[in-house]
Amino acid sequence: MAYNVNTNTIIDSSGKLAPVKFTSRANLPTGAARYLAFVNDQAELVMSTGTAPTTGPSANVTWYKFLTKPLDYKNEVYLEQGTVANGYVNSSIYNTIHKVHHNSDITWTLSSTTPFTSKYGGWHSTYLYAYYHQGNNENTSTKGAAKQDWATFTVSTITSRTTLTGTTMHSLQPGPKSENTFGVLHQGTSGEYITFSTDTWANGYNPPASANYGWGTFSETNGYSWNSGWSGTYKLTWSSNTWALSGAGTPSSGGTNNLGKALPTKWGKFYHGGDQGSQQTGISRYNVSADTWTTVSGQAANQVEQATMMGQDWGYWLGGYGPSGSWSGQNANSQKTNYANDTTFYSSITNPSNATSSGNACWGPIP
């Protein structure tokens, strides 16, 4: 049996949907009819339940538009989980990987590990994989690299870097999915980048000045880098591979020891958190459109050298180094920042099983 509206077949005799095309919303049927239709001038699907409010702006309107999540930068890859690999306490350097489920704030240790131990390493994230790049393991010749599948969490060893030899590195990458085809690492005055489709390395994308500790990060439009002693915050134009001072200066929570790290977001801003001295709990927010730094609500306790994990509507500072106070030393104490109100707190987050200070944090969807 077919279902018709105004002599138009909406469901054919085999039960298949056959939405009728109408020129505009004004042409949609009114009254008690129930239907599924396509509005040509709006390029949208609508449905009618045959009922309508009697008052207000929607009075006597019986149809409803299907609402879909826009595939903009914020929503094209929906971030629901992440991992943090490696970390250290004094001379103990780890190869562990912890998984974080964002909606539940639960962290647990995976059975898979990285094929190397590492601290102060590098990271990159795509919608398919988390990439871990070996940093310092008390051996100056470390160049290891690995990736982990978001669907299976299988870890694979990939081609080692050709130039950068571990110690400390800045990590950055283009933000949008269509442009996020490679990732950059900085060390000293050298740059090296990995092409994700082939997992191969090449030299290039050198930093604007000598990079030592500090951080690299990114927004929808640019890459960024900061190091104590530089003239300010540098901004990278990807298309021309050119660096320039953004005009924002130095984050108010930045110090001279380069212990603070950056937390990226998809909200047109990113954060710098923690440093030595009086800035151990400080957090600064960078406004991408205005190229300005602003001081915001600080951390719950003294914490620097965190592994920072971007999420959809909030992010994590996983573990770190407490220069003083109850979190003194390398630790697994973790905090969370809500992007909507720029507040950071230590609450119900499950801490990793070992210190993740200076670990490699990544983020991705749940396939």
Phi, psi and omega in degrees: 000129179271157178244124185240150171230120181053045181071001177266132179282119178264319174234122183281179187294343178266000178092006181276140177288138179220077183301137178278141178266128175244147185297315182211174178298328181296338180272356181293143178297149176245177179091208189272359183296140175250132186201165170240130185216162175245126180263116191293313186289338178261350183052052184221151172269138176228159175224154177240135176264355182082002179236158182205153174297154179264345180225170177086181184295339180259017182302130177067011174267116186261351183258156182225139178278141172288124178267128178236149179290126182295143179269055176273184182303320183293325189249354184295326171235109185274116188274113183238350182207168179200173177224154170227122184252148172071202189122176183199161167225114182052242182269358178271114182243136194253157171244014183287158174231128176250140178255140178240123174265114192294321184290336182251353184056034179258134178240133176216159183275129178278156176287334178284152180225166172281153181283014180206160168268154186195147164219156182056035180273198181237169183212156165211154181226136170234178180286352179251325190220155165258133180249132178242130183239124187295133175252224184285127168231034184068020178226119188286356183255020183286129180220017187293155178211147179208162175223156183230129182285130180292336182277318186249343185062021173288134179260132179236136172285133179241178183304133180289156175299155181261338188236297187294134189249043174080234190048247180239145184219150167267141179238134174205163184198157173297149185276304186299148184304317183291336182259347184279067183252355180207161179227147187246141172238141177238141173208124185061232179258012184249151175232148177217142182227150180249133174270118190293330183292333182240351184053044178243155186250152173210155177278143179153179183055050181298151180289165181286339179203180183293122183261123178215114191059222184061211182200159166238150177203191186202164172231193177296329190248336189217166166259158182220154177208144179216143178211137177301138182097343174287167181287346180166203180268128180265146180237134183255128169268113188296318188297325181254357181054049181236139178257148173207148174298133183284342184093356183279343184077209183257141177300141182298334179268007178279148179229189185270354182260000177059030183271347180284151180237164182255138175249111180281162176217172170255022186252021180073026179200165169213171187236150168246126184233130169076142172195190184276174176066225184285354183256021183296334179249001186288150173224133175244146179248131177260123176271115187294317184287328182262347184053058179223150172259141177224137176283132180234183181305136187273187181282168181285336183202171178300123180199130177223176177053043180280161166265118189258131185238118177285140173233183183289310182237357175205166180225172186235144168249101192261112181066190179153200180232120177267107181298336180200172176083197187291342179258024185302137179088175176294137188208177179250008181295127189239150181230168186224137177244124173277123183292328186297322183236009175058035179253142182237136185209160176249112186227246187268012181294131176282124181284149173301163184280343174222165181302134179246020176307127179061030175276181182251109181260139179227170183210154180189182179276170166263108186299000000 
